[in-house]
């Protein structure tokens, strides 16, 4: 039977004997103790720089039958090699996301506040080291981010209105999602999930207060052009109210007053 545990065991048994592989751990939903039947499998490997292809080849030979494989073009945004595997005779949600890091480089994707607690399958040399964000540096960056978000927001709201005026409703919806709704989500995340401010619509039920999450969901669905115009106005007013409210100065991670958010 193909399931999470069988895949984890297959990868561990294949990689642990290799001298060039020093550590294997699971991140993603498992690192937040939220893995369920629809969660994919996020595995990270630390290996010698010249063993990356060996890791992928070894894993591929140990996995159950695979129907789709996609290796990201390199360099990737995070600087590591990454490959996705989808299995035959298994739900598409049972996807293996395998990242291979060079053990010679400093660990990345390891801040507790952003990535949770790694589920270690093996660590031969104590390579896995969970760190914390630099609170002062991150808070300063977020205050700068609020300012830049506010300026960008005001620059581009006319794009939604212009598309509506021209009768291009598909373009108007796209601009609304990109230039209004997503910046609003980021502004909310800065207040309620500051360590994970840049994750967009993902994990909203976990990271936002229930009332704010429900309102974000309400604003996501647009019935027609009049509904779009109304929700554009509502989202804009909410964004501007958030942007005008200073962030706390003396606590980290800060927690906004939930009664002020919706």
Rosetta blueprint (number, residue, H / E / L):
1 X L
2 X L
3 X L
4 X H
5 X H
6 X H
7 X H
8 X H
9 X H
10 X H
11 X H
12 X H
13 X H
14 X H
15 X H
16 X L
17 X L
18 X L
19 X L
20 X L
21 X E
22 X E
23 X E
24 X E
25 X E
26 X E
27 X L
28 X H
29 X H
30 X H
31 X H
32 X H
33 X L
34 X L
35 X L
36 X L
37 X L
38 X L
39 X L
40 X L
41 X E
42 X E
43 X E
44 X E
45 X E
46 X E
47 X E
48 X L
49 X H
50 X H
51 X H
52 X H
53 X H
54 X H
55 X H
56 X H
57 X H
58 X H
59 X H
60 X H
61 X H
62 X H
63 X L
64 X L
65 X L
66 X E
67 X E
68 X E
69 X E
70 X E
71 X E
72 X L
73 X L
74 X L
75 X L
76 X L
77 X L
78 X L
79 X L
80 X L
81 X E
82 X E
83 X E
84 X E
85 X E
86 X E
87 X E
88 X L
89 X L
90 X L
91 X L
92 X L
93 X L
94 X L
95 X E
96 X E
97 X E
98 X E
99 X E
100 X E
101 X E
102 X E
103 X L
104 X L
105 X L
106 X L
107 X L
108 X L
109 X L
110 X L
111 X E
112 X H
113 X H
114 X H
115 X H
116 X L
117 X L
118 X L
119 X E
120 X E
121 X E
122 X E
123 X E
124 X L
125 X L
126 X L
127 X L
128 X L
129 X L
130 X L
131 X E
132 X L
133 X L
134 X L
135 X H
136 X H
137 X H
138 X H
139 X H
140 X H
141 X H
142 X H
143 X H
144 X H
145 X H
146 X H
147 X H
148 X H
149 X H
150 X H
151 X H
152 X H
153 X H
154 X H
155 X H
156 X H
157 X L
158 X H
159 X H
160 X H
161 X H
162 X H
163 X H
164 X H
165 X H
166 X L
167 X L
168 X L
169 X H
170 X H
171 X H
172 X H
173 X H
174 X H
175 X H
176 X H
177 X H
178 X H
179 X H
180 X H
181 X H
182 X H
183 X H
184 X H
185 X H
186 X H
187 X H
188 X H
189 X H
190 X H
191 X H
192 X H
193 X L
194 X H
195 X H
196 X H
197 X L
198 X L
199 X L
200 X L
201 X L
202 X L
203 X L
204 X H
205 X H
206 X H
207 X H
208 X L
209 X L
210 X H
211 X H
212 X H
213 X H
214 X H
215 X H
216 X H
217 X H
218 X H
219 X H
220 X H
221 X L
222 X L
223 X L
224 X L
225 X H
226 X H
227 X H
228 X H
229 X H
230 X H
231 X H
232 X H
233 X H
234 X H
235 X H
236 X H
237 X H
238 X H
239 X H
240 X H
241 X H
242 X H
243 X H
244 X H
245 X L
246 X L
247 X L
248 X L
249 X L
250 X L
251 X L
252 X L
253 X L
254 X L
255 X L
256 X L
257 X L
258 X H
259 X H
260 X H
261 X H
262 X L
